[in-house]
Amino acid sequence: MSNLNTSLKDTSLIIATYNEEESLPFVLNEIKEYDFGEVIIVDGHSTDNTKKIISGSIRLVTGNSPNSSCSNILSRIHQAS
């Protein structure tokens, strides 16, 4: 990856997941060199080990029910900030 000339400390990276235990470690490793202000994982009630992979300063958000839409979850995040 190339170096960024722009600071990302004021940027939130939002990653939507559903049963991503195989690909999420790769994605999280790839974004390490970027200095995002926050990383938010929006999980759609994964039935695998996706939520166990998420740790550290990464914020995990899930819907109130398995039928929660991503837009509803993102709306809750926006209202909380």
LOTORMI-230385 format. One record per residue: residue number from 1; chain; x, y, z of N, C-alpha, C, O, CB in turn; residue in three letters. Coordinates in Angstrom, 2 decimals, m for minus. Glycine has a CB too. Example, Ala and Ser with C-alpha at 12.3 -4.5 7.8 and 13.67 -1.06 7.14 Angstrom:
+-----+----+---------+---------+---------+---------+---------+---------+---------+---------+---------+---------+---------+---------+---------+---------+---------+-----+
!   i ! ch !     nxx !     nyy !     nzz !    caxx !    cayy !    cazz !     cxx !     cyy !     czz !     oxx !     oyy !     ozz !    cbxx !    cbyy !    cbzz !  aa !
+-----+----+---------+---------+---------+---------+---------+---------+---------+---------+---------+---------+---------+---------+---------+---------+---------+-----+
!   1 !  A !   13.19 !   m5.69 !    7.80 !   12.30 !   m4.50 !    7.80 !   13.20 !   m3.30 !    7.80 !   14.24 !   m3.32 !    8.46 !   11.31 !   m4.47 !    9.05 ! ALA !
!   2 !  A !   12.85 !   m2.25 !    7.08 !   13.67 !   m1.06 !    7.14 !   12.90 !    0.03 !    7.87 !   13.41 !    1.14 !    8.04 !   14.08 !   m0.60 !    5.72 ! SER !
+-----+----+---------+---------+---------+---------+---------+---------+---------+---------+---------+---------+---------+---------+---------+---------+---------+-----+
***
This chain:
+-----+----+---------+---------+---------+---------+---------+---------+---------+---------+---------+---------+---------+---------+---------+---------+---------+-----+
!   i ! ch !     nxx !     nyy !     nzz !    caxx !    cayy !    cazz !     cxx !     cyy !     czz !     oxx !     oyy !     ozz !    cbxx !    cbyy !    cbzz !  aa !
+-----+----+---------+---------+---------+---------+---------+---------+---------+---------+---------+---------+---------+---------+---------+---------+---------+-----+
!   1 !  A !    0.84 !   m1.18 !    0.00 !    0.00 !    0.00 !    0.00 !    0.88 !    1.24 !    0.00 !    1.99 !    1.24 !    0.53 !   m0.95 !    0.00 !    1.21 ! MET !
!   2 !  A !    0.36 !    2.27 !   m0.60 !    1.12 !    3.50 !   m0.67 !    0.89 !    4.35 !    0.57 !   m0.09 !    4.17 !    1.30 !    0.75 !    4.29 !   m1.93 ! SER !
!   3 !  A !    1.83 !    5.28 !    0.80 !    1.67 !    6.18 !    1.94 !    0.59 !    7.21 !    1.63 !    0.45 !    7.66 !    0.49 !    3.01 !    6.89 !    2.27 ! ASN !
!   4 !  A !   m0.16 !    7.57 !    2.63 !   m1.20 !    8.58 !    2.45 !   m0.67 !    9.94 !    2.84 !    0.05 !   10.08 !    3.83 !   m2.44 !    8.23 !    3.28 ! LEU !
!   5 !  A !   m1.03 !   10.95 !    2.06 !   m0.63 !   12.31 !    2.38 !   m1.68 !   13.01 !    3.24 !   m1.44 !   14.11 !    3.73 !   m0.40 !   13.11 !    1.10 ! ASN !
!   6 !  A !   m2.81 !   12.39 !    3.42 !   m3.91 !   12.97 !    4.16 !   m4.11 !   12.23 !    5.48 !   m4.08 !   11.00 !    5.52 !   m5.20 !   12.94 !    3.32 ! THR !
!   7 !  A !   m4.29 !   12.98 !    6.54 !   m4.55 !   12.36 !    7.83 !   m5.96 !   11.77 !    7.84 !   m6.90 !   12.37 !    7.31 !   m4.39 !   13.39 !    8.98 ! SER !
!   8 !  A !   m6.09 !   10.60 !    8.43 !   m7.39 !    9.95 !    8.52 !   m7.90 !    9.92 !    9.96 !   m8.85 !    9.19 !   10.26 !   m7.30 !    8.53 !    7.97 ! LEU !
!   9 !  A !   m7.29 !   10.70 !   10.84 !   m7.70 !   10.70 !   12.25 !   m9.14 !   11.17 !   12.43 !   m9.78 !   10.83 !   13.43 !   m6.77 !   11.57 !   13.06 ! LYS !
!  10 !  A !   m9.67 !   11.95 !   11.49 !  m11.04 !   12.42 !   11.57 !  m11.99 !   11.55 !   10.75 !  m13.12 !   11.95 !   10.46 !  m11.12 !   13.86 !   11.09 ! ASP !
!  11 !  A !  m11.52 !   10.36 !   10.38 !  m12.30 !    9.48 !    9.50 !  m12.69 !    8.21 !   10.23 !  m11.87 !    7.58 !   10.90 !  m11.49 !    9.13 !    8.23 ! THR !
!  12 !  A !  m13.95 !    7.83 !   10.10 !  m14.43 !    6.55 !   10.63 !  m14.54 !    5.57 !    9.47 !  m15.15 !    5.89 !    8.45 !  m15.81 !    6.71 !   11.37 ! SER !
!  13 !  A !  m13.96 !    4.41 !    9.62 !  m14.08 !    3.36 !    8.62 !  m15.14 !    2.39 !    9.11 !  m15.04 !    1.85 !   10.20 !  m12.71 !    2.63 !    8.38 ! LEU !
!  14 !  A !  m16.17 !    2.18 !    8.30 !  m17.26 !    1.29 !    8.65 !  m17.20 !    0.08 !    7.72 !  m17.21 !    0.22 !    6.50 !  m18.65 !    2.00 !    8.55 ! ILE !
!  15 !  A !  m17.14 !   m1.11 !    8.33 !  m17.07 !   m2.35 !    7.57 !  m18.28 !   m3.19 !    7.92 !  m18.50 !   m3.53 !    9.09 !  m15.75 !   m3.13 !    7.86 ! ILE !
!  16 !  A !  m19.08 !   m3.52 !    6.92 !  m20.24 !   m4.37 !    7.12 !  m19.81 !   m5.83 !    7.00 !  m19.09 !   m6.19 !    6.07 !  m21.37 !   m4.04 !    6.11 ! ALA !
!  17 !  A !  m20.26 !   m6.67 !    7.94 !  m19.88 !   m8.08 !    7.90 !  m21.08 !   m8.99 !    8.09 !  m22.07 !   m8.63 !    8.74 !  m18.83 !   m8.37 !    8.97 ! THR !
!  18 !  A !  m20.96 !  m10.16 !    7.52 !  m21.88 !  m11.26 !    7.79 !  m21.13 !  m12.55 !    7.44 !  m20.86 !  m12.82 !    6.27 !  m23.22 !  m11.13 !    6.96 ! TYR !
!  19 !  A !  m20.81 !  m13.32 !    8.46 !  m20.05 !  m14.57 !    8.29 !  m18.77 !  m14.35 !    7.50 !  m18.54 !  m14.97 !    6.46 !  m20.92 !  m15.61 !    7.58 ! ASN !
!  20 !  A !  m17.94 !  m13.45 !    8.02 !  m16.68 !  m13.09 !    7.36 !  m15.45 !  m13.58 !    8.11 !  m14.39 !  m12.96 !    8.01 !  m16.60 !  m11.60 !    7.19 ! GLU !
!  21 !  A !  m15.56 !  m14.66 !    8.87 !  m14.42 !  m15.11 !    9.67 !  m13.20 !  m15.45 !    8.82 !  m12.07 !  m15.37 !    9.30 !  m14.82 !  m16.31 !   10.50 ! GLU !
!  22 !  A !  m13.40 !  m15.83 !    7.58 !  m12.26 !  m16.16 !    6.72 !  m11.59 !  m14.93 !    6.13 !  m10.37 !  m14.92 !    5.96 !  m12.70 !  m17.08 !    5.61 ! GLU !
!  23 !  A !  m12.35 !  m13.90 !    5.80 !  m11.76 !  m12.73 !    5.14 !  m11.46 !  m11.56 !    6.07 !  m10.61 !  m10.73 !    5.76 !  m12.68 !  m12.27 !    4.06 ! SER !
!  24 !  A !  m12.14 !  m11.48 !    7.21 !  m11.96 !  m10.33 !    8.09 !  m10.54 !  m10.17 !    8.62 !  m10.06 !   m9.04 !    8.67 !  m12.90 !  m10.45 !    9.25 ! LEU !
!  25 !  A !   m9.83 !  m11.23 !    9.01 !   m8.45 !  m11.03 !    9.47 !   m7.57 !  m10.37 !    8.40 !   m6.73 !   m9.53 !    8.72 !   m7.85 !  m12.37 !    9.87 ! PRO !
!  26 !  A !   m7.77 !  m10.75 !    7.14 !   m7.00 !  m10.13 !    6.05 !   m7.32 !   m8.64 !    5.94 !   m6.42 !   m7.82 !    5.82 !   m7.30 !  m10.84 !    4.72 ! PHE !
!  27 !  A !   m8.60 !   m8.31 !    5.98 !   m9.02 !   m6.91 !    5.86 !   m8.45 !   m6.08 !    7.01 !   m7.92 !   m4.99 !    6.79 !  m10.56 !   m6.80 !    5.84 ! VAL !
!  28 !  A !   m8.57 !   m6.58 !    8.23 !   m8.07 !   m5.84 !    9.39 !   m6.56 !   m5.66 !    9.33 !   m6.05 !   m4.62 !    9.74 !   m8.45 !   m6.56 !   10.69 ! LEU !
!  29 !  A !   m5.86 !   m6.65 !    8.83 !   m4.41 !   m6.53 !    8.67 !   m4.06 !   m5.48 !    7.61 !   m3.11 !   m4.72 !    7.79 !   m3.80 !   m7.89 !    8.29 ! ASN !
!  30 !  A !   m4.81 !   m5.44 !    6.54 !   m4.55 !   m4.48 !    5.46 !   m4.78 !   m3.03 !    5.89 !   m4.10 !   m2.14 !    5.38 !   m5.43 !   m4.80 !    4.28 ! GLU !
!  31 !  A !   m5.69 !   m2.79 !    6.79 !   m5.98 !   m1.40 !    7.18 !   m5.12 !   m0.92 !    8.34 !   m5.23 !    0.24 !    8.74 !   m7.44 !   m1.27 !    7.55 ! ILE !
!  32 !  A !   m4.27 !   m1.78 !    8.90 !   m3.46 !   m1.41 !   10.07 !   m2.60 !   m0.18 !    9.83 !   m2.45 !    0.65 !   10.73 !   m2.58 !   m2.56 !   10.47 ! LYS !
!  33 !  A !   m2.03 !   m0.06 !    8.63 !   m1.11 !    1.04 !    8.39 !   m1.81 !    2.39 !    8.22 !   m1.16 !    3.44 !    8.24 !   m0.28 !    0.75 !    7.17 ! GLU !
!  34 !  A !   m3.11 !    2.36 !    8.06 !   m3.88 !    3.60 !    7.98 !   m4.29 !    4.01 !    9.38 !   m4.65 !    3.16 !   10.20 !   m5.12 !    3.44 !    7.05 ! TYR !
!  35 !  A !   m4.23 !    5.28 !    9.65 !   m4.48 !    5.79 !   11.00 !   m5.90 !    6.35 !   11.09 !   m6.10 !    7.55 !   11.25 !   m3.44 !    6.87 !   11.38 ! ASP !
!  36 !  A !   m6.89 !    5.45 !   10.97 !   m8.28 !    5.89 !   11.06 !   m8.60 !    6.33 !   12.48 !   m8.06 !    5.79 !   13.44 !   m9.24 !    4.77 !   10.62 ! PHE !
!  37 !  A !   m9.48 !    7.32 !   12.59 !   m9.93 !    7.77 !   13.91 !  m10.65 !    6.66 !   14.65 !  m10.50 !    6.52 !   15.86 !  m10.84 !    8.97 !   13.78 ! GLY !
!  38 !  A !  m11.44 !    5.88 !   13.91 !  m12.11 !    4.73 !   14.51 !  m12.46 !    3.74 !   13.41 !  m12.65 !    4.11 !   12.25 !  m13.38 !    5.16 !   15.29 ! GLU !
!  39 !  A !  m12.54 !    2.49 !   13.81 !  m13.00 !    1.42 !   12.91 !  m14.24 !    0.82 !   13.54 !  m14.22 !    0.40 !   14.70 !  m11.88 !    0.34 !   12.68 ! VAL !
!  40 !  A !  m15.31 !    0.78 !   12.78 !  m16.58 !    0.24 !   13.25 !  m16.94 !   m0.96 !   12.39 !  m16.98 !   m0.86 !   11.16 !  m17.70 !    1.33 !   13.22 ! ILE !
!  41 !  A !  m17.21 !   m2.08 !   13.03 !  m17.69 !   m3.26 !   12.34 !  m19.19 !   m3.34 !   12.57 !  m19.65 !   m3.41 !   13.71 !  m16.96 !   m4.57 !   12.84 ! ILE !
!  42 !  A !  m19.96 !   m3.34 !   11.49 !  m21.42 !   m3.50 !   11.57 !  m21.70 !   m4.93 !   11.18 !  m21.60 !   m5.30 !   10.01 !  m22.20 !   m2.47 !   10.64 ! VAL !
!  43 !  A !  m22.05 !   m5.74 !   12.15 !  m22.25 !   m7.17 !   11.90 !  m23.73 !   m7.50 !   11.77 !  m24.55 !   m7.10 !   12.60 !  m21.62 !   m8.00 !   13.00 ! ASP !
!  44 !  A !  m24.04 !   m8.25 !   10.73 !  m25.43 !   m8.65 !   10.47 !  m25.80 !   m9.96 !   11.11 !  m26.39 !  m10.82 !   10.47 !  m25.66 !   m8.74 !    9.00 ! GLY !
!  45 !  A !  m25.46 !  m10.12 !   12.39 !  m25.76 !  m11.32 !   13.16 !  m25.11 !  m12.57 !   12.56 !  m25.77 !  m13.56 !   12.26 !  m27.27 !  m11.53 !   13.24 ! HIS !
!  46 !  A !  m23.80 !  m12.49 !   12.39 !  m23.04 !  m13.62 !   11.86 !  m23.25 !  m14.86 !   12.71 !  m23.41 !  m14.78 !   13.93 !  m21.55 !  m13.29 !   11.79 ! SER !
!  47 !  A !  m23.26 !  m15.99 !   12.04 !  m23.41 !  m17.27 !   12.75 !  m22.08 !  m18.02 !   12.84 !  m22.02 !  m19.12 !   13.37 !  m24.46 !  m18.15 !   12.04 ! THR !
!  48 !  A !  m21.02 !  m17.42 !   12.32 !  m19.69 !  m18.03 !   12.44 !  m18.91 !  m17.29 !   13.53 !  m19.52 !  m16.73 !   14.44 !  m18.92 !  m17.97 !   11.06 ! ASP !
!  49 !  A !  m17.60 !  m17.28 !   13.46 !  m16.77 !  m16.66 !   14.50 !  m16.36 !  m15.22 !   14.19 !  m15.38 !  m14.73 !   14.75 !  m15.53 !  m17.48 !   14.71 ! ASN !
!  50 !  A !  m17.08 !  m14.55 !   13.32 !  m16.73 !  m13.18 !   12.95 !  m16.57 !  m12.29 !   14.16 !  m15.58 !  m11.57 !   14.26 !  m17.79 !  m12.61 !   12.02 ! THR !
!  51 !  A !  m17.52 !  m12.31 !   15.09 !  m17.48 !  m11.40 !   16.24 !  m16.30 !  m11.69 !   17.17 !  m15.82 !  m10.78 !   17.86 !  m18.78 !  m11.50 !   17.02 ! LYS !
!  52 !  A !  m15.83 !  m12.93 !   17.21 !  m14.69 !  m13.27 !   18.07 !  m13.38 !  m12.70 !   17.54 !  m12.43 !  m12.52 !   18.30 !  m14.58 !  m14.78 !   18.20 ! LYS !
!  53 !  A !  m13.32 !  m12.42 !   16.25 !  m12.11 !  m11.89 !   15.61 !  m11.94 !  m10.42 !   15.95 !  m10.82 !   m9.91 !   16.00 !  m12.17 !  m12.08 !   14.09 ! ILE !
!  54 !  A !  m13.03 !   m9.74 !   16.19 !  m13.02 !   m8.30 !   16.43 !  m12.54 !   m8.02 !   17.84 !  m13.10 !   m8.54 !   18.81 !  m14.43 !   m7.68 !   16.20 ! ILE !
!  55 !  A !  m11.50 !   m7.20 !   17.96 !  m10.93 !   m6.93 !   19.27 !  m10.28 !   m5.55 !   19.29 !  m10.33 !   m4.81 !   18.31 !   m9.92 !   m8.01 !   19.66 ! SER !
!  56 !  A !   m9.68 !   m5.24 !   20.39 !   m8.94 !   m4.00 !   20.53 !   m9.84 !   m2.78 !   20.47 !  m10.90 !   m2.75 !   21.10 !   m7.88 !   m3.90 !   19.46 ! GLY !
!  57 !  A !   m9.41 !   m1.79 !   19.70 !  m10.14 !   m0.53 !   19.64 !  m11.23 !   m0.54 !   18.58 !  m11.84 !    0.50 !   18.31 !   m9.17 !    0.61 !   19.37 ! SER !
!  58 !  A !  m11.49 !   m1.68 !   17.98 !  m12.52 !   m1.77 !   16.96 !  m13.88 !   m1.86 !   17.64 !  m14.09 !   m2.66 !   18.55 !  m12.29 !   m3.00 !   16.03 ! ILE !
!  59 !  A !  m14.79 !   m1.04 !   17.18 !  m16.14 !   m0.99 !   17.76 !  m17.06 !   m1.94 !   16.99 !  m17.13 !   m1.88 !   15.76 !  m16.70 !    0.46 !   17.73 ! ARG !
!  60 !  A !  m17.74 !   m2.80 !   17.70 !  m18.68 !   m3.75 !   17.09 !  m20.09 !   m3.27 !   17.32 !  m20.48 !   m2.96 !   18.45 !  m18.49 !   m5.18 !   17.67 ! LEU !
!  61 !  A !  m20.87 !   m3.20 !   16.24 !  m22.27 !   m2.80 !   16.33 !  m23.09 !   m3.87 !   15.63 !  m22.76 !   m4.30 !   14.53 !  m22.51 !   m1.39 !   15.69 ! VAL !
!  62 !  A !  m24.15 !   m4.31 !   16.29 !  m25.07 !   m5.26 !   15.67 !  m26.48 !   m4.69 !   15.75 !  m26.75 !   m3.79 !   16.54 !  m24.99 !   m6.66 !   16.36 ! THR !
!  63 !  A !  m27.35 !   m5.22 !   14.94 !  m28.74 !   m4.78 !   14.97 !  m29.47 !   m5.34 !   16.17 !  m28.96 !   m6.22 !   16.86 !  m29.46 !   m5.18 !   13.69 ! GLY !
!  64 !  A !  m30.65 !   m4.83 !   16.39 !  m31.47 !   m5.32 !   17.50 !  m32.04 !   m6.71 !   17.22 !  m32.39 !   m7.44 !   18.14 !  m32.60 !   m4.36 !   17.78 ! ASN !
!  65 !  A !  m32.12 !   m7.05 !   15.95 !  m32.65 !   m8.36 !   15.56 !  m31.95 !   m8.80 !   14.28 !  m31.36 !   m7.98 !   13.59 !  m34.19 !   m8.31 !   15.37 ! SER !
!  66 !  A !  m32.01 !  m10.08 !   13.97 !  m31.39 !  m10.56 !   12.72 !  m31.95 !   m9.89 !   11.47 !  m31.33 !   m9.93 !   10.41 !  m31.56 !  m12.06 !   12.60 ! PRO !
!  67 !  A !  m33.12 !   m9.28 !   11.57 !  m33.73 !   m8.61 !   10.43 !  m33.37 !   m7.13 !   10.34 !  m33.89 !   m6.43 !    9.47 !  m35.22 !   m8.77 !   10.49 ! ASN !
!  68 !  A !  m32.52 !   m6.64 !   11.22 !  m32.12 !   m5.23 !   11.18 !  m31.37 !   m4.95 !    9.89 !  m30.45 !   m5.68 !    9.52 !  m31.26 !   m4.87 !   12.41 ! SER !
!  69 !  A !  m31.76 !   m3.88 !    9.23 !  m31.06 !   m3.53 !    7.99 !  m29.81 !   m2.75 !    8.32 !  m29.69 !   m2.15 !    9.38 !  m31.98 !   m2.72 !    7.06 ! SER !
!  70 !  A !  m28.87 !   m2.76 !    7.39 !  m27.61 !   m2.04 !    7.57 !  m27.90 !   m0.54 !    7.73 !  m27.25 !    0.13 !    8.53 !  m26.65 !   m2.29 !    6.38 ! CYS !
!  71 !  A !  m28.86 !   m0.01 !    6.97 !  m29.17 !    1.42 !    7.08 !  m29.72 !    1.77 !    8.46 !  m29.42 !    2.85 !    8.98 !  m30.17 !    1.83 !    6.00 ! SER !
!  72 !  A !  m30.51 !    0.87 !    9.07 !  m31.00 !    1.12 !   10.42 !  m29.86 !    1.14 !   11.43 !  m29.84 !    1.97 !   12.34 !  m32.03 !    0.07 !   10.81 ! ASN !
!  73 !  A !  m28.93 !    0.23 !   11.26 !  m27.78 !    0.17 !   12.17 !  m26.92 !    1.41 !   12.01 !  m26.50 !    1.99 !   13.00 !  m26.95 !   m1.10 !   11.92 ! ILE !
!  74 !  A !  m26.65 !    1.81 !   10.77 !  m25.84 !    2.99 !   10.53 !  m26.53 !    4.25 !   11.06 !  m25.86 !    5.18 !   11.53 !  m25.56 !    3.14 !    9.04 ! LEU !
!  75 !  A !  m27.84 !    4.29 !   11.00 !  m28.59 !    5.41 !   11.55 !  m28.38 !    5.49 !   13.06 !  m28.24 !    6.58 !   13.61 !  m30.09 !    5.29 !   11.22 ! SER !
!  76 !  A !  m28.37 !    4.34 !   13.74 !  m28.12 !    4.31 !   15.19 !  m26.71 !    4.82 !   15.51 !  m26.51 !    5.53 !   16.49 !  m28.31 !    2.89 !   15.75 ! ARG !
!  77 !  A !  m25.74 !    4.44 !   14.69 !  m24.36 !    4.90 !   14.91 !  m24.31 !    6.41 !   14.78 !  m23.71 !    7.09 !   15.61 !  m23.38 !    4.23 !   13.90 ! ILE !
!  78 !  A !  m24.94 !    6.94 !   13.74 !  m24.94 !    8.39 !   13.50 !  m25.61 !    9.14 !   14.65 !  m25.12 !   10.19 !   15.06 !  m25.64 !    8.73 !   12.17 ! HIS !
!  79 !  A !  m26.69 !    8.63 !   15.16 !  m27.41 !    9.28 !   16.24 !  m26.59 !    9.26 !   17.54 !  m26.71 !   10.17 !   18.36 !  m28.76 !    8.60 !   16.46 ! GLN !
!  80 !  A !  m25.77 !    8.24 !   17.71 !  m24.97 !    8.13 !   18.94 !  m23.76 !    9.04 !   18.92 !  m23.19 !    9.35 !   19.97 !  m24.53 !    6.70 !   19.15 ! ALA !
!  81 !  A !  m23.34 !    9.48 !   17.74 !  m22.12 !   10.31 !   17.67 !  m22.39 !   11.78 !   17.81 !  m21.46 !   12.58 !   17.77 !  m21.40 !   10.08 !   16.38 ! SER !
+-----+----+---------+---------+---------+---------+---------+---------+---------+---------+---------+---------+---------+---------+---------+---------+---------+-----+
***
